[in-house]
Amino acid sequence: MVHVKSKKSAAKSSPKGTTEDALIERIGRRLAAGGRRAPAALRLGIGDDAAILRPGARNDWVVSTDFSLENVHFRLDSHPAQAIGYRALARAASDLAAMGAEPEFFLLSLSLPQRHTGRWLDQMLSGMAAAARQLRLHLVGGDTTRWPMVAMAITVIGRVPRGRAVRRDGARPGDHLYVSGRLGAAALGLALISARARRAPLGRRDAQLLRPHFYPAIPVDLGIHLAKRRIASAMMDLSDGLSTDLTRLVRASGVGARLFASRLPMVRVPAALARLGLDPLKLALDGGEDYGLLFTVHPSRAAAVPRSFFGTTITRIGEIIKGRGVHLVDAAGRAHPLSEGGWDPFRKQRGTRPR
């Protein structure tokens, strides 16, 4: 039986200043205790975008799981049911793209209140089915239960040729740094939702601006291309913001990075939202939820990187260097340390925003 702690006791057991990365590291340490060796089929476990399993001689299986929770990742009063279903599966599949894996299967564990088991559920499943078709994923199981709020846990399983999965820890000094897509588009859509709640004056392009947030495009085929041709030396998806995700990549690789502000493919902020204080550079660095690919390439393979891939732009934004941390280079050529300003559910955020 699972016992839920009171708010008071839970607060005492949660150290102040805990970050998501620190919590994951602690969980990994605790569960790895006991001296037992991992099964031979496990090639890579906790700490990267997904696990790697090797059940046979030809392929590795890539496995990842993702939560989608009401009032954390979406709000029922602002997110259409179709978008909630689509985003839930797309967000999980992004981890497969990050390692260059071909999507195969997914499992859905779903809890929801009785009042959402009718039309709302049909619409949510319609959106999820659309994502499944686009991402070539097949539902193979899961679980359902009743709960006062909507919560989903989705496990995705992909396949990659043996030894071809791209990890975070392969970046080396001298590698070029790239991103796919436009940075800040999803965060701009989220800002638009907040502006609607405040009844701020907006333009006519609302639906177009909201689409990257509601229906993120996952570059699965680009990830497969980069992995199969051994173009990317390290790779991950941009889920929590460039400043945070790039820090994770260089930390895993034991290197540093120089990021050029003038090269970032930033989203254009409409005048109505610019008046609310939205800065394109801030959105690009810290916005998150773009689910593009962040990857590094050895200079000898740079010619193999396309400028676009089936309509998705690819931009070189920096370089990997010796040392530690990430530095942002401004238009004048001055380098400044870049702190992690992206999303971390265990770090105090300004205001509330569903992720």
C-alpha positions as CSV (number, residue, x, y, z in Angstrom):
1,M,0.0,0.0,0.0
2,V,1.2,3.5,-0.8
3,H,0.8,6.1,1.9
4,V,0.5,9.8,0.8
5,K,2.3,12.1,3.2
6,S,0.7,15.3,4.5
7,K,1.9,18.6,3.1
8,K,3.7,19.3,6.3
9,S,5.6,16.0,6.4
10,A,6.3,16.1,2.7
11,A,7.8,19.6,3.0
12,K,10.2,18.4,5.7
13,S,11.4,15.5,3.6
14,S,12.1,17.7,0.5
15,P,15.4,19.7,0.8
16,K,15.2,23.3,-0.2
17,G,17.0,24.0,-3.5
18,T,16.6,20.5,-4.9
19,T,16.8,20.5,-8.7
20,E,15.5,17.9,-11.1
21,D,19.0,16.7,-12.1
22,A,20.0,16.3,-8.5
23,L,16.8,14.4,-7.7
24,I,17.4,12.0,-10.7
25,E,21.0,11.5,-9.6
26,R,19.8,10.7,-6.0
27,I,17.2,8.2,-7.3
28,G,19.8,6.5,-9.5
29,R,22.2,6.1,-6.6
30,R,19.6,4.7,-4.2
31,L,18.2,2.2,-6.6
32,A,21.6,1.1,-7.8
33,A,22.6,0.1,-4.3
34,G,22.9,-3.6,-3.3
35,G,25.9,-4.7,-5.4
36,R,23.8,-6.6,-8.0
37,R,25.0,-6.4,-11.6
38,A,22.6,-5.0,-14.2
39,P,21.1,-7.4,-16.7
40,A,23.3,-8.0,-19.8
41,A,20.5,-6.6,-22.0
42,L,20.8,-3.1,-20.4
43,R,23.3,-1.0,-22.3
44,L,22.4,2.4,-20.9
45,G,20.2,3.2,-18.0
46,I,19.2,6.3,-16.1
47,G,20.7,9.7,-16.9
48,D,20.2,10.2,-20.6
49,D,17.2,10.9,-22.8
50,A,16.2,7.2,-22.9
51,A,17.5,3.8,-21.9
52,I,19.2,1.5,-24.4
53,L,18.4,-2.2,-24.4
54,R,20.1,-4.9,-26.5
55,P,18.0,-8.0,-26.8
56,G,19.5,-9.2,-30.0
57,A,22.5,-8.9,-32.3
58,R,21.2,-6.4,-34.9
59,N,19.3,-3.7,-33.0
60,D,19.2,-1.8,-29.7
61,W,15.9,-1.0,-28.2
62,V,15.5,2.6,-26.9
63,V,13.0,3.1,-24.1
64,S,11.8,6.3,-22.4
65,T,8.8,7.4,-20.3
66,D,7.1,10.8,-19.8
67,F,4.5,12.3,-17.5
68,S,1.7,14.6,-18.7
69,L,-0.1,16.0,-15.8
70,E,-3.1,18.4,-15.4
71,N,-2.0,21.9,-14.1
72,V,1.6,21.0,-14.7
73,H,1.9,20.2,-18.4
74,F,-1.6,21.4,-19.5
75,R,-4.7,23.1,-18.2
76,L,-8.2,21.9,-19.0
77,D,-9.5,25.5,-19.3
78,S,-6.9,26.6,-21.9
79,H,-5.7,23.5,-23.7
80,P,-8.0,21.7,-26.2
81,A,-8.5,18.0,-25.5
82,Q,-7.1,17.1,-28.9
83,A,-3.9,19.1,-28.2
84,I,-3.5,17.5,-24.7
85,G,-3.5,14.0,-26.3
86,Y,-1.3,15.0,-29.2
87,R,1.3,16.8,-26.9
88,A,1.4,13.9,-24.4
89,L,2.6,11.4,-27.0
90,A,4.7,13.8,-29.0
91,R,6.6,14.9,-25.9
92,A,7.4,11.3,-25.0
93,A,8.4,10.4,-28.6
94,S,10.8,13.4,-28.6
95,D,13.2,11.3,-26.5
96,L,13.4,8.7,-29.3
97,A,14.2,11.4,-31.8
98,A,17.0,12.6,-29.5
99,M,18.8,9.3,-29.7
100,G,18.1,8.6,-33.4
101,A,15.6,5.8,-32.8
102,E,12.8,4.6,-35.1
103,P,9.6,4.8,-33.1
104,E,7.9,1.4,-32.6
105,F,5.5,1.0,-29.6
106,F,4.0,2.9,-26.7
107,L,2.2,2.2,-23.5
108,L,-0.3,4.6,-22.0
109,S,-1.2,4.7,-18.3
110,L,-4.1,7.1,-17.8
111,S,-6.0,8.3,-14.8
112,L,-8.9,10.7,-15.0
113,P,-12.2,11.7,-13.2
114,Q,-15.5,10.2,-14.2
115,R,-16.7,13.4,-15.8
116,H,-14.0,13.3,-18.4
117,T,-14.6,9.7,-19.6
118,G,-17.0,10.7,-22.3
119,R,-16.6,13.4,-25.0
120,W,-13.5,14.9,-23.5
121,L,-11.8,11.5,-23.6
122,D,-12.8,10.8,-27.2
123,Q,-11.3,14.2,-28.2
124,M,-8.1,13.6,-26.3
125,L,-7.7,10.1,-27.8
126,S,-8.4,11.6,-31.3
127,G,-5.4,14.0,-30.8
128,M,-3.2,11.2,-29.5
129,A,-4.2,9.0,-32.4
130,A,-3.1,11.7,-34.8
131,A,0.3,11.9,-33.1
132,A,0.6,8.1,-33.2
133,R,0.0,8.1,-37.0
134,Q,2.5,10.8,-37.6
135,L,5.2,9.3,-35.3
136,R,4.6,5.7,-36.5
137,L,3.9,4.5,-33.0
138,H,1.6,1.5,-32.0
139,L,-0.2,1.2,-28.7
140,V,0.7,-2.1,-27.0
141,G,-0.6,-1.7,-23.5
142,G,-1.0,0.4,-20.4
143,D,-3.3,1.0,-17.5
144,T,-6.3,3.1,-16.6
145,T,-7.8,4.2,-13.3
146,R,-10.0,7.0,-11.9
147,W,-8.5,10.0,-10.2
148,P,-9.7,13.5,-9.4
149,M,-7.3,15.0,-12.0
150,V,-6.1,14.0,-15.5
151,A,-2.7,12.3,-15.5
152,M,-0.9,10.3,-18.1
153,A,2.3,8.3,-18.1
154,I,3.5,7.3,-21.6
155,T,6.3,4.8,-22.3
156,V,7.8,4.8,-25.8
157,I,10.0,2.1,-27.3
158,G,12.1,2.7,-30.4
159,R,14.7,0.7,-32.4
160,V,18.1,1.8,-33.6
161,P,20.8,-0.2,-35.4
162,R,23.2,-1.7,-32.8
163,G,25.6,0.9,-31.5
164,R,24.1,3.8,-33.5
165,A,22.1,5.5,-30.7
166,V,23.4,9.0,-30.1
167,R,24.0,9.9,-26.5
168,R,24.6,13.2,-24.7
169,D,28.1,12.4,-23.7
170,G,29.8,12.4,-27.1
171,A,30.6,16.1,-27.6
172,R,34.3,17.0,-27.9
173,P,36.2,20.3,-28.1
174,G,36.1,21.6,-31.6
175,D,32.7,20.1,-32.4
176,H,30.2,22.4,-34.1
177,L,26.9,23.0,-32.3
178,Y,23.5,22.9,-34.1
179,V,19.8,23.2,-33.4
180,S,16.8,22.2,-35.6
181,G,13.7,24.4,-35.9
182,R,13.0,27.8,-34.5
183,L,13.6,28.6,-30.8
184,G,11.0,30.1,-28.6
185,A,7.9,29.3,-30.7
186,A,6.3,27.0,-28.2
187,A,7.0,29.5,-25.3
188,L,5.4,32.3,-27.4
189,G,2.3,30.2,-27.7
190,L,2.2,29.6,-23.9
191,A,2.7,33.4,-23.4
192,L,-0.3,33.9,-25.7
193,I,-2.5,31.7,-23.6
194,S,-1.5,33.7,-20.5
195,A,-2.2,36.9,-22.4
196,R,-5.7,35.6,-23.3
197,A,-6.3,35.0,-19.6
198,R,-5.4,38.6,-18.9
199,R,-7.5,39.8,-21.8
200,A,-4.6,41.5,-23.4
201,P,-5.2,42.8,-27.0
202,L,-3.9,40.3,-29.6
203,G,-3.6,39.9,-33.3
204,R,-5.4,37.7,-35.8
205,R,-2.6,35.1,-36.0
206,D,-3.6,33.4,-32.7
207,A,-4.2,29.9,-34.1
208,Q,-0.9,30.0,-36.0
209,L,1.1,31.2,-33.0
210,L,-0.5,28.6,-30.7
211,R,0.2,25.6,-33.0
212,P,3.9,25.0,-31.9
213,H,2.7,24.8,-28.3
214,F,-0.4,22.7,-28.9
215,Y,1.0,20.5,-31.7
216,P,4.8,20.4,-31.5
217,A,6.5,18.9,-34.5
218,I,8.9,16.1,-33.5
219,P,11.9,15.7,-35.9
220,V,12.1,11.9,-35.7
221,D,13.3,11.4,-39.2
222,L,16.1,14.0,-38.7
223,G,17.3,12.1,-35.6
224,I,17.3,8.9,-37.5
225,H,19.3,10.5,-40.4
226,L,21.9,11.9,-38.0
227,A,22.3,8.6,-36.2
228,K,22.4,6.2,-39.1
229,R,25.0,8.3,-40.9
230,R,27.0,8.9,-37.8
231,I,26.8,12.7,-38.3
232,A,26.0,13.7,-34.7
233,S,28.5,13.1,-32.0
234,A,26.1,14.0,-29.2
235,M,22.4,14.9,-29.3
236,M,19.3,15.6,-27.1
237,D,15.9,17.2,-27.5
238,L,15.1,20.8,-26.5
239,S,12.4,20.2,-24.0
240,D,13.3,22.5,-21.0
241,G,15.0,25.4,-22.8
242,L,18.3,25.8,-24.6
243,S,20.1,27.2,-21.6
244,T,19.2,24.3,-19.4
245,D,19.5,21.5,-22.0
246,L,22.8,22.6,-23.5
247,T,24.2,22.7,-19.9
248,R,23.1,19.1,-19.5
249,L,24.8,18.1,-22.7
250,V,28.1,19.7,-22.0
251,R,28.1,18.5,-18.4
252,A,27.5,14.9,-19.6
253,S,30.3,15.3,-22.1
254,G,32.8,17.0,-19.7
255,V,33.2,20.0,-22.0
256,G,32.1,23.6,-22.3
257,A,30.3,25.5,-25.1
258,R,30.2,28.9,-26.7
259,L,26.8,30.0,-27.9
260,F,26.5,32.9,-30.4
261,A,23.4,35.1,-29.7
262,S,23.4,36.5,-33.3
263,R,23.1,33.0,-34.8
264,L,20.1,31.8,-32.8
265,P,17.0,31.1,-34.9
266,M,14.7,33.1,-32.7
267,V,10.9,33.4,-33.1
268,R,9.4,36.7,-34.1
269,V,7.3,38.3,-31.3
270,P,4.2,40.2,-32.6
271,A,3.9,43.8,-31.4
272,A,0.9,42.9,-29.1
273,L,2.9,40.4,-27.2
274,A,6.2,42.5,-27.3
275,R,4.3,45.1,-25.3
276,L,3.9,42.5,-22.6
277,G,7.7,42.4,-22.3
278,L,8.4,39.3,-24.2
279,D,12.0,39.1,-25.5
280,P,12.9,36.8,-28.4
281,L,16.3,36.0,-27.0
282,K,14.9,35.1,-23.6
283,L,12.3,32.9,-25.3
284,A,15.0,31.2,-27.4
285,L,17.3,30.6,-24.4
286,D,14.8,29.7,-21.7
287,G,11.4,29.0,-23.3
288,G,11.5,25.3,-23.8
289,E,9.0,22.8,-25.3
290,D,10.2,23.4,-28.8
291,Y,11.3,19.7,-29.0
292,G,13.8,20.4,-31.7
293,L,17.2,18.6,-31.7
294,L,20.3,20.0,-30.1
295,F,23.4,18.2,-31.5
296,T,27.1,18.4,-32.0
297,V,29.1,17.4,-35.1
298,H,32.9,16.9,-35.5
299,P,34.3,19.4,-38.1
300,S,35.2,16.5,-40.4
301,R,31.5,15.7,-40.7
302,A,30.1,19.3,-40.9
303,A,29.6,19.1,-44.7
304,A,27.1,16.3,-44.1
305,V,24.8,18.5,-42.1
306,P,22.0,19.7,-44.3
307,R,20.7,23.3,-44.1
308,S,17.2,22.0,-43.9
309,F,15.6,18.5,-43.6
310,F,12.1,18.1,-45.1
311,G,11.2,21.6,-44.2
312,T,12.9,21.7,-40.8
313,T,15.7,24.3,-40.7
314,I,19.1,23.4,-39.2
315,T,21.3,26.2,-37.8
316,R,24.8,26.2,-36.5
317,I,24.7,28.2,-33.2
318,G,28.0,27.7,-31.5
319,E,30.9,25.4,-30.7
320,I,32.2,23.0,-28.1
321,I,35.2,24.1,-26.2
322,K,37.5,22.9,-23.4
323,G,36.5,23.7,-19.9
324,R,33.1,23.8,-18.2
325,G,29.8,25.6,-18.6
326,V,28.1,27.6,-21.3
327,H,29.1,31.1,-22.4
328,L,26.8,33.3,-24.5
329,V,28.7,35.6,-27.0
330,D,26.9,38.9,-27.7
331,A,27.0,41.0,-30.9
332,A,30.1,42.8,-29.7
333,G,32.0,39.5,-29.2
334,R,31.9,39.6,-25.4
335,A,31.3,36.2,-23.8
336,H,29.2,36.0,-20.7
337,P,28.4,32.9,-18.5
338,L,25.0,31.6,-19.3
339,S,23.0,30.3,-16.3
340,E,20.2,27.7,-16.6
341,G,17.0,29.6,-17.0
342,G,14.9,26.9,-18.5
343,W,12.2,24.8,-16.8
344,D,13.0,22.7,-13.8
345,P,9.9,21.4,-11.8
346,F,12.0,21.3,-8.6
347,R,13.4,24.9,-8.9
348,K,11.3,27.9,-7.9
349,Q,9.8,29.5,-11.0
350,R,8.4,32.9,-11.6
351,G,4.7,32.6,-11.7
352,T,2.9,29.4,-12.8
353,R,2.9,27.9,-16.2
354,P,1.8,24.5,-17.4
355,R,4.6,22.5,-19.0
